[in-house]
Amino acid sequence: MAQLSAPRKSTMGPYFWTVTGVLTFWNLASAIWIAVTPLDYLLPRSSDNITDRGADIDFLFRFMSILVNAIFTYVAGYVVYFAIAFRRRRDEPADSVGPQIHDAPKLEFWWTLLPTLLVLALAVMSTRVWYLVQYGTSANGLEVEVIGHQFNYEFRYPGLKGSVYDEMHLPVGRPVRVLVTSADVLHSFWVPEFRLKADTVPGLVQNLNFTPQVAGTYLIECTEFCGVNHSEMQARLIVDPPDKFTAWLDAQKAKAAAGAASAGAPLNLAAGDAAAGKVLFTQKCAACHGLGGFDQKLVGPGLGKLFTDKTHPELVNGSAVSKEHVAGLIEKGYNGTLGAMPSAQQNGLSNQDVANVTAYLASLQ
């Protein structure tokens, strides 16, 4: 008569449940630490209350961190535990086979259900925040265009003829829709303190919708490698009180009107101011041109000895080096074998600005 087999002992290994308890304690302690610790030590100033979207994005960041921490803790913990518990002992043959475990319906049910529920929760929360960032609310907002260039940002405002460079101004408490694109290659528009980021893609316009809530100055930077001066592609985002923003925008409109009037006047190279041209060169030209010889190229050739370099008696467009031809090149721009150079209109330069930059280049001997 066959004998009844003894109850099978657990094959999970010695101290399995003790190890599970330790991993659970570690996971809960880590989750609490992630939930309550300020993010400032990892990311620039915590975005709570800086914009209406920042707190939502920080919450998603914490939720995903807690979820990933749990997965890593148990997977890595059990891998290490099983590697130790079921290692081959010295008194066992090299071809010995460890315990074979098949079919654990309860375990398989829970390790399928719990991650599924967590991923669904993450999907619902992420979709909600994504929708608000992409489409905003029905409130009447300010629409600003951001155009990435090698290697600066161009900002366009409604009612303002011309563009603003290097500084973007927004009013506190007013919904904003930022339309992001690129004029040349792939860049990105990232404001770390706002937790908002979008790639600037040629031919594609992307949306960022938010409401600035704290006045201050914040960094804008490019996070997509876009050329040799990628690391220098930065700008400032200045959030102003409403009245101060209105005053700034009115000043920009007056400046644009004055520039338009100046652009209609004849170009007078004799009135060029080298000191003013140096400031403009730093703002508009230094991202692509250095002050060395022609061969010391950044994006375009060096311009430090433009009028005295005998090895390069011509400009990139083939014309002879003279103040008139240099001014014409700055005014009309260039597109050729050495790349593309924006025109004075694209750069926001008046005729007086062109004369000033020309005077500055002529002063470099």
DRENDO-1510 file (C-alpha; in Angstrom, 1 decimal, always signed):
<recs>
REC; n; res; u; v; w
REC; 1; MET; +0.0; +0.0; +0.0 .
REC; 2; ALA; +1.4; +3.4; -1.0 .
REC; 3; GLN; +2.5; +5.7; +1.7 .
REC; 4; LEU; +1.2; +9.2; +1.9 .
REC; 5; SER; +3.9; +11.7; +1.1 .
REC; 6; ALA; +4.9; +14.2; +3.7 .
REC; 7; PRO; +3.7; +17.8; +3.3 .
REC; 8; ARG; +6.1; +19.7; +1.1 .
REC; 9; LYS; +8.2; +22.2; +2.8 .
REC; 10; SER; +8.5; +25.7; +1.6 .
REC; 11; THR; +11.1; +26.1; -1.2 .
REC; 12; MET; +11.4; +29.9; -0.9 .
REC; 13; GLY; +14.5; +29.5; +1.1 .
REC; 14; PRO; +15.5; +30.1; +4.7 .
REC; 15; TYR; +14.4; +33.4; +6.3 .
REC; 16; PHE; +12.4; +34.4; +3.2 .
REC; 17; TRP; +9.6; +36.1; +5.2 .
REC; 18; THR; +12.2; +37.8; +7.4 .
REC; 19; VAL; +13.9; +39.2; +4.3 .
REC; 20; THR; +10.5; +40.2; +2.9 .
REC; 21; GLY; +9.8; +42.1; +6.1 .
REC; 22; VAL; +13.1; +43.9; +6.0 .
REC; 23; LEU; +12.5; +44.9; +2.3 .
REC; 24; THR; +9.0; +46.1; +3.2 .
REC; 25; PHE; +10.3; +48.2; +6.0 .
REC; 26; TRP; +13.0; +49.7; +3.8 .
REC; 27; ASN; +10.5; +50.4; +1.0 .
REC; 28; LEU; +8.1; +52.2; +3.4 .
REC; 29; ALA; +10.8; +54.2; +5.0 .
REC; 30; SER; +12.1; +55.3; +1.6 .
REC; 31; ALA; +8.6; +56.1; +0.3 .
REC; 32; ILE; +8.0; +58.4; +3.3 .
REC; 33; TRP; +11.4; +60.1; +2.8 .
REC; 34; ILE; +10.6; +60.7; -0.9 .
REC; 35; ALA; +7.2; +62.0; +0.0 .
REC; 36; VAL; +8.2; +64.6; +2.6 .
REC; 37; THR; +11.8; +65.7; +1.6 .
REC; 38; PRO; +12.0; +69.0; -0.4 .
REC; 39; LEU; +13.1; +68.6; -3.9 .
REC; 40; ASP; +15.5; +71.6; -3.8 .
REC; 41; TYR; +18.5; +69.4; -3.3 .
REC; 42; LEU; +17.9; +67.6; -6.7 .
REC; 43; LEU; +16.1; +70.3; -8.7 .
REC; 44; PRO; +16.2; +74.1; -8.6 .
REC; 45; ARG; +13.8; +75.8; -6.2 .
REC; 46; SER; +10.7; +73.8; -5.5 .
REC; 47; SER; +8.0; +74.8; -7.9 .
REC; 48; ASP; +5.1; +74.8; -5.4 .
REC; 49; ASN; +3.1; +78.0; -6.0 .
REC; 50; ILE; +5.6; +79.4; -8.6 .
REC; 51; THR; +3.1; +78.3; -11.3 .
REC; 52; ASP; -0.3; +76.5; -11.2 .
REC; 53; ARG; +1.3; +73.5; -12.9 .
REC; 54; GLY; +4.5; +73.1; -10.9 .
REC; 55; ALA; +2.9; +71.5; -7.9 .
REC; 56; ASP; +1.1; +68.9; -10.1 .
REC; 57; ILE; +4.4; +68.0; -11.8 .
REC; 58; ASP; +6.2; +67.7; -8.5 .
REC; 59; PHE; +3.5; +65.4; -7.3 .
REC; 60; LEU; +3.9; +63.2; -10.3 .
REC; 61; PHE; +7.7; +63.2; -9.8 .
REC; 62; ARG; +7.3; +62.0; -6.2 .
REC; 63; PHE; +4.6; +59.4; -7.2 .
REC; 64; MET; +6.8; +57.9; -9.9 .
REC; 65; SER; +9.8; +57.9; -7.6 .
REC; 66; ILE; +7.9; +56.0; -4.9 .
REC; 67; LEU; +6.6; +53.5; -7.5 .
REC; 68; VAL; +10.1; +53.0; -9.0 .
REC; 69; ASN; +11.6; +52.7; -5.5 .
REC; 70; ALA; +9.2; +49.9; -4.6 .
REC; 71; ILE; +9.9; +48.0; -7.8 .
REC; 72; PHE; +13.7; +48.4; -7.4 .
REC; 73; THR; +13.6; +47.4; -3.7 .
REC; 74; TYR; +11.8; +44.1; -4.1 .
REC; 75; VAL; +13.3; +43.1; -7.4 .
REC; 76; ALA; +16.9; +43.9; -6.5 .
REC; 77; GLY; +16.4; +42.7; -2.9 .
REC; 78; TYR; +15.0; +39.3; -3.9 .
REC; 79; VAL; +17.7; +38.8; -6.6 .
REC; 80; VAL; +20.4; +39.3; -4.0 .
REC; 81; TYR; +18.6; +37.1; -1.5 .
REC; 82; PHE; +18.0; +34.2; -3.9 .
REC; 83; ALA; +21.5; +34.4; -5.2 .
REC; 84; ILE; +22.7; +33.8; -1.6 .
REC; 85; ALA; +20.1; +31.4; -0.4 .
REC; 86; PHE; +20.3; +29.1; -3.4 .
REC; 87; ARG; +24.0; +29.3; -4.2 .
REC; 88; ARG; +25.8; +26.0; -4.9 .
REC; 89; ARG; +27.4; +24.7; -1.8 .
REC; 90; ARG; +31.0; +23.4; -1.9 .
REC; 91; ASP; +29.8; +19.8; -1.1 .
REC; 92; GLU; +27.4; +19.8; -4.1 .
REC; 93; PRO; +28.4; +18.6; -7.6 .
REC; 94; ALA; +28.9; +21.3; -10.2 .
REC; 95; ASP; +25.9; +20.0; -12.2 .
REC; 96; SER; +23.5; +20.0; -9.3 .
REC; 97; VAL; +20.0; +21.6; -9.8 .
REC; 98; GLY; +18.4; +23.8; -7.2 .
REC; 99; PRO; +14.7; +23.6; -6.1 .
REC; 100; GLN; +12.3; +23.8; -9.0 .
REC; 101; ILE; +9.3; +26.0; -8.3 .
REC; 102; HIS; +6.3; +26.0; -10.7 .
REC; 103; ASP; +2.9; +27.5; -10.5 .
REC; 104; ALA; +2.2; +30.1; -7.8 .
REC; 105; PRO; -1.2; +31.4; -8.7 .
REC; 106; LYS; -1.7; +33.7; -5.8 .
REC; 107; LEU; +1.8; +35.3; -6.2 .
REC; 108; GLU; +1.3; +35.6; -10.0 .
REC; 109; PHE; -2.1; +37.2; -9.4 .
REC; 110; TRP; -0.8; +39.9; -7.0 .
REC; 111; TRP; +2.4; +40.7; -9.0 .
REC; 112; THR; +0.1; +41.3; -12.0 .
REC; 113; LEU; -2.7; +43.2; -10.3 .
REC; 114; LEU; -0.7; +45.7; -8.2 .
REC; 115; PRO; +1.6; +47.0; -10.9 .
REC; 116; THR; -1.4; +47.2; -13.3 .
REC; 117; LEU; -3.3; +49.4; -10.8 .
REC; 118; LEU; -0.3; +51.6; -10.1 .
REC; 119; VAL; +0.4; +52.1; -13.8 .
REC; 120; LEU; -3.3; +52.9; -14.4 .
REC; 121; ALA; -3.3; +55.5; -11.6 .
REC; 122; LEU; -0.1; +57.0; -13.0 .
REC; 123; ALA; -1.6; +57.2; -16.5 .
REC; 124; VAL; -4.8; +59.0; -15.2 .
REC; 125; MET; -2.8; +61.5; -13.2 .
REC; 126; SER; -0.3; +62.1; -16.0 .
REC; 127; THR; -3.0; +62.6; -18.6 .
REC; 128; ARG; -4.7; +65.2; -16.5 .
REC; 129; VAL; -1.5; +67.2; -16.0 .
REC; 130; TRP; -0.5; +66.8; -19.7 .
REC; 131; TYR; -4.0; +68.1; -20.8 .
REC; 132; LEU; -3.7; +71.2; -18.6 .
REC; 133; VAL; -0.2; +71.9; -19.8 .
REC; 134; GLN; -1.1; +71.4; -23.5 .
REC; 135; TYR; -4.5; +73.1; -23.6 .
REC; 136; GLY; -4.7; +75.2; -20.4 .
REC; 137; THR; -8.0; +76.6; -19.2 .
REC; 138; SER; -10.7; +78.7; -20.9 .
REC; 139; ALA; -9.4; +81.8; -19.2 .
REC; 140; ASN; -8.2; +84.7; -21.5 .
REC; 141; GLY; -4.4; +84.5; -21.5 .
REC; 142; LEU; -1.3; +86.1; -22.9 .
REC; 143; GLU; +0.1; +84.3; -26.0 .
REC; 144; VAL; +3.9; +84.5; -26.5 .
REC; 145; GLU; +5.9; +82.9; -29.3 .
REC; 146; VAL; +9.3; +81.4; -28.5 .
REC; 147; ILE; +11.6; +80.6; -31.4 .
REC; 148; GLY; +14.9; +78.8; -30.9 .
REC; 149; HIS; +17.9; +79.9; -33.0 .
REC; 150; GLN; +21.5; +78.9; -32.9 .
REC; 151; PHE; +22.2; +80.0; -30.2 .
REC; 152; ASN; +19.6; +82.2; -28.6 .
REC; 153; TYR; +15.9; +82.6; -28.1 .
REC; 154; GLU; +13.6; +85.0; -29.9 .
REC; 155; PHE; +10.3; +86.1; -28.1 .
REC; 156; ARG; +7.3; +87.6; -29.9 .
REC; 157; TYR; +4.4; +89.3; -28.2 .
REC; 158; PRO; +1.0; +90.3; -29.5 .
REC; 159; GLY; +0.9; +93.9; -30.6 .
REC; 160; LEU; +4.7; +94.3; -30.6 .
REC; 161; LYS; +6.3; +94.8; -34.0 .
REC; 162; GLY; +9.6; +93.1; -33.8 .
REC; 163; SER; +11.1; +90.5; -31.4 .
REC; 164; VAL; +12.7; +90.5; -28.0 .
REC; 165; TYR; +15.9; +88.6; -27.4 .
REC; 166; ASP; +17.6; +87.2; -24.3 .
REC; 167; GLU; +14.8; +88.1; -21.9 .
REC; 168; MET; +11.3; +86.9; -21.7 .
REC; 169; HIS; +8.8; +88.9; -19.5 .
REC; 170; LEU; +5.5; +87.5; -18.2 .
REC; 171; PRO; +3.0; +89.0; -15.8 .
REC; 172; VAL; +2.1; +87.5; -12.4 .
REC; 173; GLY; -1.3; +85.9; -12.1 .
REC; 174; ARG; -2.2; +85.9; -15.8 .
REC; 175; PRO; -2.6; +82.7; -17.8 .
REC; 176; VAL; +0.1; +82.3; -20.4 .
REC; 177; ARG; +0.2; +80.2; -23.6 .
REC; 178; VAL; +3.7; +79.8; -24.9 .
REC; 179; LEU; +4.0; +78.7; -28.5 .
REC; 180; VAL; +7.4; +77.0; -29.0 .
REC; 181; THR; +9.1; +76.3; -32.3 .
REC; 182; SER; +12.6; +76.5; -34.0 .
REC; 183; ALA; +14.0; +78.5; -36.9 .
REC; 184; ASP; +16.9; +76.0; -37.7 .
REC; 185; VAL; +17.6; +72.9; -35.7 .
REC; 186; LEU; +16.2; +71.0; -32.7 .
REC; 187; HIS; +16.5; +73.0; -29.5 .
REC; 188; SER; +14.5; +72.9; -26.3 .
REC; 189; PHE; +12.8; +75.4; -24.0 .
REC; 190; TRP; +13.2; +74.5; -20.4 .
REC; 191; VAL; +12.5; +76.5; -17.2 .
REC; 192; PRO; +13.6; +74.2; -14.4 .
REC; 193; GLU; +11.9; +76.2; -11.6 .
REC; 194; PHE; +8.6; +75.9; -13.5 .
REC; 195; ARG; +9.0; +72.2; -14.2 .
REC; 196; LEU; +8.0; +72.9; -17.8 .
REC; 197; LYS; +9.8; +71.8; -20.9 .
REC; 198; ALA; +9.2; +71.5; -24.6 .
REC; 199; ASP; +11.4; +70.7; -27.6 .
REC; 200; THR; +11.6; +73.4; -30.3 .
REC; 201; VAL; +11.2; +71.6; -33.5 .
REC; 202; PRO; +11.4; +73.2; -37.0 .
REC; 203; GLY; +8.0; +73.2; -38.6 .
REC; 204; LEU; +6.2; +72.2; -35.4 .
REC; 205; VAL; +4.5; +74.5; -32.9 .
REC; 206; GLN; +4.1; +73.1; -29.4 .
REC; 207; ASN; +2.1; +74.5; -26.5 .
REC; 208; LEU; +2.9; +75.2; -22.8 .
REC; 209; ASN; +0.0; +76.6; -20.7 .
REC; 210; PHE; +0.5; +77.9; -17.2 .
REC; 211; THR; +0.0; +80.8; -14.9 .
REC; 212; PRO; +3.0; +82.4; -13.2 .
REC; 213; GLN; +2.3; +83.1; -9.5 .
REC; 214; VAL; +5.6; +84.3; -8.0 .
REC; 215; ALA; +7.6; +87.3; -9.3 .
REC; 216; GLY; +11.2; +86.7; -9.9 .
REC; 217; THR; +14.0; +85.9; -12.4 .
REC; 218; TYR; +14.3; +82.3; -13.7 .
REC; 219; LEU; +16.6; +80.5; -16.1 .
REC; 220; ILE; +15.7; +79.4; -19.6 .
REC; 221; GLU; +18.0; +76.9; -21.1 .
REC; 222; CYS; +18.4; +74.5; -24.0 .
REC; 223; THR; +18.8; +70.8; -23.2 .
REC; 224; GLU; +19.1; +69.4; -26.8 .
REC; 225; PHE; +22.6; +69.5; -28.3 .
REC; 226; CYS; +22.2; +72.1; -31.1 .
REC; 227; GLY; +25.7; +72.9; -32.2 .
REC; 228; VAL; +29.1; +74.1; -30.9 .
REC; 229; ASN; +27.7; +76.8; -28.7 .
REC; 230; HIS; +24.8; +74.8; -27.2 .
REC; 231; SER; +26.1; +75.3; -23.7 .
REC; 232; GLU; +25.7; +79.1; -24.1 .
REC; 233; MET; +22.1; +79.0; -25.2 .
REC; 234; GLN; +20.4; +80.5; -22.2 .
REC; 235; ALA; +18.0; +83.3; -21.5 .
REC; 236; ARG; +16.2; +84.8; -18.6 .
REC; 237; LEU; +12.5; +84.6; -17.8 .
REC; 238; ILE; +11.4; +87.6; -15.7 .
REC; 239; VAL; +8.0; +87.4; -14.0 .
REC; 240; ASP; +6.8; +90.9; -13.2 .
REC; 241; PRO; +3.9; +92.4; -11.3 .
REC; 242; PRO; +1.1; +93.3; -13.8 .
REC; 243; ASP; +1.7; +97.0; -13.8 .
REC; 244; LYS; +5.5; +96.6; -14.3 .
REC; 245; PHE; +4.9; +94.1; -17.1 .
REC; 246; THR; +2.6; +96.6; -18.9 .
REC; 247; ALA; +5.2; +99.3; -18.5 .
REC; 248; TRP; +7.9; +97.0; -20.0 .
REC; 249; LEU; +5.7; +96.0; -22.9 .
REC; 250; ASP; +4.9; +99.6; -23.7 .
REC; 251; ALA; +8.6; +100.5; -23.6 .
REC; 252; GLN; +9.3; +97.6; -26.1 .
REC; 253; LYS; +6.6; +98.9; -28.4 .
REC; 254; ALA; +8.1; +102.4; -28.2 .
REC; 255; LYS; +11.5; +101.0; -29.0 .
REC; 256; ALA; +10.2; +99.0; -31.9 .
REC; 257; ALA; +8.5; +102.1; -33.3 .
REC; 258; ALA; +11.7; +104.1; -33.0 .
REC; 259; GLY; +13.6; +101.3; -34.6 .
REC; 260; ALA; +11.1; +101.2; -37.5 .
REC; 261; ALA; +11.5; +105.0; -38.0 .
REC; 262; SER; +15.3; +104.6; -37.9 .
REC; 263; ALA; +15.2; +101.7; -40.4 .
REC; 264; GLY; +13.4; +104.0; -42.9 .
REC; 265; ALA; +16.2; +106.5; -42.7 .
REC; 266; PRO; +19.3; +106.2; -44.9 .
REC; 267; LEU; +22.1; +104.2; -43.5 .
REC; 268; ASN; +24.8; +106.6; -42.2 .
REC; 269; LEU; +28.0; +104.7; -41.5 .
REC; 270; ALA; +29.8; +107.9; -40.4 .
REC; 271; ALA; +27.4; +108.1; -37.4 .
REC; 272; GLY; +28.4; +104.7; -36.2 .
REC; 273; ASP; +29.3; +104.4; -32.5 .
REC; 274; ALA; +31.9; +101.7; -31.8 .
REC; 275; ALA; +31.1; +101.5; -28.1 .
REC; 276; ALA; +27.4; +100.9; -28.8 .
REC; 277; GLY; +28.4; +98.4; -31.5 .
REC; 278; LYS; +30.4; +96.4; -29.0 .
REC; 279; VAL; +27.4; +96.0; -26.8 .
REC; 280; LEU; +25.3; +94.9; -29.8 .
REC; 281; PHE; +28.0; +92.5; -31.0 .
REC; 282; THR; +28.0; +90.8; -27.6 .
REC; 283; GLN; +24.2; +90.5; -27.6 .
REC; 284; LYS; +23.6; +89.6; -31.2 .
REC; 285; CYS; +26.8; +88.3; -32.8 .
REC; 286; ALA; +29.1; +86.7; -30.2 .
REC; 287; ALA; +27.2; +83.4; -30.2 .
REC; 288; CYS; +28.4; +82.7; -33.7 .
REC; 289; HIS; +31.5; +84.9; -34.2 .
REC; 290; GLY; +34.7; +85.2; -32.1 .
REC; 291; LEU; +37.2; +88.1; -32.1 .
REC; 292; GLY; +40.1; +86.1; -33.5 .
REC; 293; GLY; +41.2; +85.8; -37.1 .
REC; 294; PHE; +39.0; +84.4; -39.9 .
REC; 295; ASP; +40.0; +80.8; -39.3 .
REC; 296; GLN; +39.1; +81.0; -35.6 .
REC; 297; LYS; +35.6; +79.9; -36.3 .
REC; 298; LEU; +32.7; +79.2; -33.9 .
REC; 299; VAL; +29.7; +78.9; -36.2 .
REC; 300; GLY; +30.9; +81.7; -38.5 .
REC; 301; PRO; +34.4; +83.0; -39.1 .
REC; 302; GLY; +36.3; +85.1; -36.6 .
REC; 303; LEU; +35.8; +88.9; -37.1 .
REC; 304; GLY; +38.6; +90.3; -35.0 .
REC; 305; LYS; +40.8; +91.3; -37.9 .
REC; 306; LEU; +38.1; +91.7; -40.5 .
REC; 307; PHE; +39.5; +94.8; -42.1 .
REC; 308; THR; +43.2; +93.9; -41.9 .
REC; 309; ASP; +43.4; +90.2; -42.6 .
REC; 310; LYS; +45.4; +90.0; -45.9 .
REC; 311; THR; +44.8; +86.2; -46.1 .
REC; 312; HIS; +41.1; +86.8; -46.5 .
REC; 313; PRO; +40.6; +89.9; -48.6 .
REC; 314; GLU; +36.9; +89.0; -49.3 .
REC; 315; LEU; +33.8; +88.6; -47.2 .
REC; 316; VAL; +32.0; +85.3; -47.1 .
REC; 317; ASN; +29.6; +86.5; -49.9 .
REC; 318; GLY; +32.6; +87.3; -52.2 .
REC; 319; SER; +32.5; +91.1; -51.9 .
REC; 320; ALA; +35.6; +93.1; -51.0 .
REC; 321; VAL; +36.1; +94.2; -47.4 .
REC; 322; SER; +34.8; +97.7; -46.9 .
REC; 323; LYS; +32.5; +99.4; -44.4 .
REC; 324; GLU; +29.7; +99.5; -47.0 .
REC; 325; HIS; +30.0; +95.8; -47.9 .
REC; 326; VAL; +30.2; +94.8; -44.2 .
REC; 327; ALA; +27.1; +96.8; -43.4 .
REC; 328; GLY; +25.3; +95.3; -46.4 .
REC; 329; LEU; +26.1; +91.8; -45.2 .
REC; 330; ILE; +24.9; +92.6; -41.7 .
REC; 331; GLU; +21.7; +94.2; -43.2 .
REC; 332; LYS; +20.8; +91.4; -45.7 .
REC; 333; GLY; +22.2; +88.4; -43.9 .
REC; 334; TYR; +23.9; +85.4; -45.6 .
REC; 335; ASN; +23.1; +81.9; -46.6 .
REC; 336; GLY; +25.9; +79.8; -48.1 .
REC; 337; THR; +28.6; +77.2; -47.7 .
REC; 338; LEU; +29.6; +78.5; -44.2 .
REC; 339; GLY; +26.0; +78.4; -42.9 .
REC; 340; ALA; +23.2; +80.9; -42.4 .
REC; 341; MET; +23.4; +84.4; -40.9 .
REC; 342; PRO; +20.1; +86.2; -40.0 .
REC; 343; SER; +19.4; +89.6; -41.5 .
REC; 344; ALA; +19.2; +92.8; -39.6 .
REC; 345; GLN; +15.4; +92.5; -39.6 .
REC; 346; GLN; +15.6; +89.0; -38.1 .
REC; 347; ASN; +18.1; +90.2; -35.5 .
REC; 348; GLY; +16.0; +93.2; -34.6 .
REC; 349; LEU; +18.7; +95.7; -35.7 .
REC; 350; SER; +17.9; +99.2; -36.9 .
REC; 351; ASN; +20.0; +101.1; -39.5 .
REC; 352; GLN; +21.8; +102.9; -36.6 .
REC; 353; ASP; +22.5; +99.5; -35.0 .
REC; 354; VAL; +24.0; +98.2; -38.3 .
REC; 355; ALA; +26.2; +101.4; -38.4 .
REC; 356; ASN; +27.3; +100.8; -34.8 .
REC; 357; VAL; +28.3; +97.2; -35.3 .
REC; 358; THR; +30.2; +98.1; -38.4 .
REC; 359; ALA; +32.0; +100.8; -36.5 .
REC; 360; TYR; +33.0; +98.4; -33.8 .
REC; 361; LEU; +34.3; +95.8; -36.3 .
REC; 362; ALA; +36.3; +98.5; -38.0 .
REC; 363; SER; +37.9; +99.5; -34.7 .
REC; 364; LEU; +39.3; +96.0; -34.2 .
REC; 365; GLN; +42.8; +96.1; -35.6 .
</recs>
